[in-house]
Structures are given as structure tokens and as C-alpha cells.
Amino acid sequence: MDFLKQPFYWTRKAKNVKIEKNKVEILTEPQTDLWQKTYYGFQNDTAPVLQVKTKEKYFSFIVKTEFESKHRFDQCGIALYLNSENWIKASIEYENEQYQRLGSVVTNHGYSDWATTDISAKIKQMWYRLSRRESDYCIECSTDGVAFQQMRICHLWEGAKDISFGIYACSPENSSFLATFTQMQITECKWEAHM
């Protein structure tokens, strides 16, 4: 099922966006981010998120991201955004010319965590797959769109009922970059039941 053929909506619409058949381009705005409280003390709830709503308890969402990030914390990826205090995101955050951080954030009741692994700064595209099994979620990534590797499994405390999910892009510091999203599809759940 094509993501963009569903009734989609914005949580904070991107100012510079282009939507075509199965393609979304977002030029990020400076000082935009998603983060709540933990450790750093600050709260940021300014990133644009393009989403669809669903009641479906079992599904997977897949998207290819391409990005021209070049400034610290520039990021684009997938998001499941319920409200400012309950959401999930997964992306690559640029760090420097040597490495960037492939990671995910889960925010439950206003507190964010951050799980990462360092990857080469030369990587400029990544596929993500978000799978739902009721209120539990699996996030995977792939460099070729075929072989996916698990990034994390998590629980979203407010994620058992209707949810919204999709894509996001932001630049937490004083920068901007072009993020391109393609091959967006919703499929049957690829996260198999544990036997």
C-alpha cells in the first residue's frame, strides 16, 4: 500500500516541501528538533512530521531516505508521533566528516532516550522499517532496502490505540539540508511473532 495514497497530514508543516508521486522532499529549517527532558534538560517539539493515522494493530512501514546533511545533528527518518510527550523516531544524525550516529529515540510520558551506533559519514541513504505489534514496536534499517537489521524493540506506553506514523526531517542547530523520502509503503507486519 502506497503511503502517500493514504490521507496524510502534518504535525507542524514543513515550510519548504515538495510532494510528488511516492516522493517527498523537505528542506529543513534551522532550530527544529524532537527531544524531551532527559539529561540535557531542554525540550524541543518543533520538527515537521508528515503522518497517516491507523487503527491497524499489526503492520510495517518502509521508507528510503536520502540526505545531504553536513551540520551537527542534521537528521531525517521515520517518526511515530502521538503528542509532544509520546513518540518514537529513528534516523541518522550527522556528527562530523568522519562519522554520524544511526539511532533511535523513544519518548514515553515526556522523557526521551537515545540509542545509537556510529557509522561512516559517507553514508547518504538509509531505508527504515517500523513494525507494530499492538503497543510494541520494532525499528530496523537497511543500506540496500533488502536486508534489514534490527535497531531496537520498544514499548510505547500510549501506543496501544490509534496511532500516527510517517516521516520527519529537522536541523537542531543553525543549518538546513535537503531530505528526500521515496519507496514509502505500508505492508503486512514483517516483525514475526516470537515463538
N, C-alpha and C positions, 0 to 999 in steps of 0.2 A: 504494500500500500504506500503510495507516494505521500510523504509528509506534507508537502505544500498543497495537496488537493484536499486536505482537511481544513476545517475552519480555524485558522490560526489567529493569534492576537499578540500584542506586545505588552510586556511589563516594562515600562519606560521605553518608548520607541526610539530607535537609533535615529540621529539627525541626518546622517549620510548613509543611506541604504539603497540597494538596488535588488529587486526581486524579479527573477525570470523563471522560466520553466525549470524546476528542480535545481535552482541555483540562487543563493543569497550572498550578496557582498555587503559587508559592513566596514565602513571606515570609522575606526574607534575615536572616541572623544577623550581628551586628557581628563585625569582625575575621576575616572569611573572605575568601580570595583564592586565586588561582593565579598564581605567579611563581617563577622560578628564577634566582638568582645575578646575572645580568648587570647591571652598573653600580651598582645600588642596594646590592648586597651581601647583601640579605636573601633568604630562601627561604620562600615561603608555599605550602602544599599543603593547604588547609582548605576550599575551596569544594565544595558538593554538586554532583554531576553525575549526571543521570539518563540512562542509555545503553542501547543494544542492541548486541549483538555480531554481526559478519558476517564471512564469508569472501569475499563478493562483491567483485570487483576493480573493477567499473565501476557506479557508481550516483550518485544525487543525493539529498540530504536537504534538505527545505524546512520552514521554521517561521516563524510570525509571532510577534513578541514585542511586548508592551505593558507599559509600566513607569511607575511613579510615583516614579522616582529623584529625589532632591533633595539629596544629600550627595556630596561629592567622592569619586570612584572607584566609586560605586554602579554595578553593571553586570549585564547579563543577555544571554545569547545562545546560540550553539552551541559545542560542545566535542567534540573527538575526543581522548579521554584513554586512553592506554595504561598509563602509570605516572607517578610523580612527576617523572621526568626526560624524558619524551617525550609531548608533547601539542600540540594546536592549540586556540585559542579565537578567537571573533570576537564583538564586542559594541559597544555604545555605553557609554562611561564618562562619567558626569556630572562636570562640572568646576565650573561656576558658573551663575548665572542668565542669562548671555549665550551660552555655548557648551558643548558637550560633545564628546567625542572618539569618532568612529566608527573602529574599528580592529581589528587582529588581532595575536595573539601566536603565534609558532611556537617551541616549545621542543624542541631537539634535544640529547640527551646532557647534560641538566642546565643548559643555557643558553637563556634566553629573549630574543627580540627583541620590538619593539613598533612596528608600522607604523600611523600614524593620519592622519586628516584632521579638521579642526574642522567641526562642523555646529551648527546652531541648537539651543539648549537647549529650544526649544518642541516639538521632535520627540519624541513619546512612543510611537511604534510603529515597528517595522522588521521586514522579512522578511529572512531569510538563506537562502542556498543553498550547501551544501557538496557538492562533487562530487569523486569519486575516480576516478583512472585509475592503478591499481596503487599505487605508493608516492608518487605525485604528487597534489596536491590543489588545487582552485580554490575560493576563497571569494568569493561575490557577495552583494550586498544590494539591497533594493528598498523604496521607500516605498509602493508600491501592490500588491505581490505579483504584478505582471505583467511590468514592465520591470526586469530585473536588471542591475546594474553590477558589473564586476569590482573586487574589493578587492585580491586578491593571488593569485598562483600560488606554491606552495611544495612542498618535498620534506620528507618526514618520514623520517629515516634508519631508524627502526624500524617504519615504517608499511607494509611490503610484504606482511605476512602477515595473520592475523586482526586485526581492529581493533574498537574500541568507539566509538560516537559518539552524540551526543544534545544535551541542553540543560543549562545551568547558570545560576546566579544567585548573586551574593555582594556583600558590603559590606565592603571592606577596612578602613575606619575605623569609628568608633563610630556606626553608623547602621543602619537597616533600611528596606526598602521592599518593595512587592508587585510581583512579576514574573509576568506571565501569558503562557503559551505555547499557541497554537492552530494549526490548519491544518497539523499535522505530518504530513508524508508522505514516503515513500521511493519514488523513481521511477527509471526508466532514466537513465543518465548524460546530463545536459544539457550537459556540457562536451565539445564536439565535438573529435574528433581534429584535430590540426594538419596541414594539407595542404601 
